């Protein structure tokens, strides 16, 4: 995923408190890499329903959504 990507959350999304986003389309705004000591993780900010959602787990978002083919 990279900034500007158009994605859609899967209809079969299984996560506590995430059922409200099933099937929703969103835009990736930015991908942030953080390190602390030897640990490294990635977070993503998205635009969903006109609101910026910040600091979501990169791999959760990637696994829970799919790219939208803008051409058709």
C-alpha positions in Angstrom: 0.0 0.0 0.0 1.1 3.5 -0.7 -0.4 7.0 -0.3 -3.1 7.6 -2.9 -4.2 4.0 -3.1 -7.9 3.4 -3.2 -8.9 0.4 -1.2 -12.1 -1.3 0.1 -12.5 -3.2 3.4 -13.6 -6.8 2.9 -17.2 -7.7 3.6 -16.1 -10.6 5.8 -14.1 -8.3 8.1 -13.6 -10.0 11.5 -12.3 -7.7 14.2 -13.7 -6.4 17.4 -15.4 -3.1 16.8 -14.6 -3.0 13.1 -17.9 -4.2 11.7 -18.9 -0.6 10.9 -16.2 -0.4 8.2 -17.1 -3.6 6.3 -17.4 -2.9 2.6 -16.3 0.8 3.0 -14.0 2.4 0.5 -11.0 4.5 1.7 -7.9 6.3 0.5 -4.5 5.6 2.0 -3.1 9.0 3.1 0.3 8.1 4.5 2.4 5.2 5.7 4.6 5.7 8.8 7.5 3.6 9.9 8.5 3.7 13.5 11.4 2.1 15.4 12.0 1.7 19.1 15.2 -0.1 19.9 15.3 -3.2 17.7 11.5 -3.1 17.1 10.1 -1.8 13.9 6.4 -1.3 13.0 4.3 0.4 10.4 1.1 2.4 10.7 -1.2 3.8 8.1 -3.5 6.9 8.0 -6.6 6.6 5.9 -9.5 8.8 4.8 -12.7 6.9 5.6 -16.2 8.5 5.4 -14.7 11.9 5.3 -12.6 11.4 8.4 -8.9 10.8 8.9 -8.2 7.6 10.8 -4.7 7.7 12.1 -2.2 5.1 13.3 -3.9 2.0 12.1 -1.8 -1.2 11.9 -0.4 -1.4 8.4 -0.7 -5.2 8.1 -4.2 -5.3 9.6 -5.4 -2.7 7.0 -3.6 -4.5 4.2 -5.0 -7.9 5.2 -8.5 -6.6 5.8 -8.9 -4.8 2.6 -8.3 -5.1 -1.2 -7.2 -2.7 -3.9 -10.0 -1.1 -5.9 -9.4 -1.2 -9.6 -10.0 2.4 -10.7 -10.2 1.5 -14.3 -13.3 -0.6 -14.1 
